[in-house]
Each structure stands twice: as C-alpha cells, then as structure tokens.
Amino acid sequence: MIFTLARKELKTLFASPLAWVVLAIMQVIFAWMFLIQLDQYIANLPRIQQLANPPGVTEIVVAMLFGFAAIVLLMAVPLMSMRLFSEEQRNQTLTLLLSAPVSTTEIVLGKFTGLMAFLFIALLLLLAMAASLSLGGPLDWGLIASNLLGLALLLAAFSALGLFISSLTQHGVIAAFGSFGALLLLWILNASSTDPEALLNYLSLMRHFDNFNRGLVDTRDIAYLLVFSTVFLVLTARQLDAKRLHG
C-alpha cells in the first residue's frame, strides 16, 4: 500500500506545473554552477598542479556542486512538500483518505516516498553532471558516493520536516514558509557557536552534511539524520491520528 500511495503521489507531483518548473529551475542553476566551477578549475589548473598534494577535479568541482545543491534544495523542498497534506485539507479530501482502510503510518510513508522519488531525480541529474567529468580524467568515486549519501539523507530530513508542517495547516503558502524557516534555522543553528562539541553545533543540519561533503562518512551523522527524519515522520503520523480521531 505504501508504494501504491507513493506512485499516486509521484503522478500527482508530475501533473502539477510547479513540479516541472522547480525541477527545471534547479537543473539550470546546477548546470550554471557546474560550468562556473569547471571553468575556474581549468583556469587555475597550472597553479593547482604546482601544489605538493594538488586537489583533483572531484574536490574542486563536484564537492562544491553538491554543497551548493544542498542550499538550493533547502529552498526547493518546502515548495514541493507544502501541498502534500495542506492541499488535502483545503480540498477536504483528507477526511476521505483517513477513512480509508489504510493506517496513518502507511499514508505518511507513501507521501514521503513519493516526494523522495521526485527529489531523487534531481540527485540522478547531479550524478550525471559529475560522471561527465570522467571523460576528461579519473574521479574520486568515494567522495562522490559520500556526497550522494549525505545529500540523500539531508533530503529525507528536509522532506520529513516539510511533511509535518504541511499536516499542520491547510494553507500551502504557510506550510512552505514554515518549512523554509525551520530548515533555515536548523541549517545555520551553529553559526554563533565556537565550540565544536556544543549542542547547537551538533543539532545543525549543515554541520552533519559538511562531513559527507568532505568525504567523511561518520555513523553519528547518519544516525542523526535518520533519527531526525524518523521523529518528524512519527509526529506527522500522530498529527493524522489526531485528525482521524476528531473526524
């Protein structure tokens, strides 16, 4: 049932002009950033090669591209998640959905999976850009895999939070701004912290993704992002249970 709901949600996303516009704008921005970084790398290549341990194209171009993509997706995910439940509430179809013989957990996971499937398309296009560099020389596929894993986990966290906020209101714009504000706060939470072991530094989404971006796969970062996503998916299910209970 989860995959049935996910497939329906994915079809609904692609039936919306917003999804196509967001995907197209993201790819234009990614391609523009990719070409700028590649041009700078080529221009500075003679100087880079004189270094004792010169960084490769993966570190300079690909890692920077994925780091930039994380910022763009922070703005894009709220636009895609805002309608998942708010539109159901506004159209008064959420009551029908909750009255169906489907658990709230399946509903939440179905919508979450559908949104993640859409976002993975953007990830695959990013991977295609990175892989195209292999035509000019060897790449650090370990660093690329680390960035892919980190960005996938980050997208799961973004989507889970966006899903929860969408379940709180029937106004999509409020859900979008609420999700963006919350994600931005969690992104820059450690901006004023100078202690690397401080709680604010640990709670920051940016801090955990930065490790993946540098090629460091730490189980603590994986656990944090997985727990973060799980908590907000559970909260969303609890919110739907409350709506089902009160009709």
Secondary structure, DSSP 4 states (H G I P E B T S, - for coil): -HHHHHHHHHHHHHHSHHHHHHHHHHHHHHHHHHHHHHHHHHHHHHHHTTSSS---HIIIIIHHHHHHHHHHHHHHHHHHHTHHHHHHHHTT-HHHHHHSSS-HHHHHHHHHHHHHHHHHHHHHHHHHHHHHGGGTS---HHHHHHHHHHHHHHHHHHHHHHHHHHTT-S-HHHHHHHHHHHHHHHHSTTTT---TTSHHHHH-HHHHHHHHHTT---HHHHHHHHHHHHHHHHHHHHHHHHHHHT-
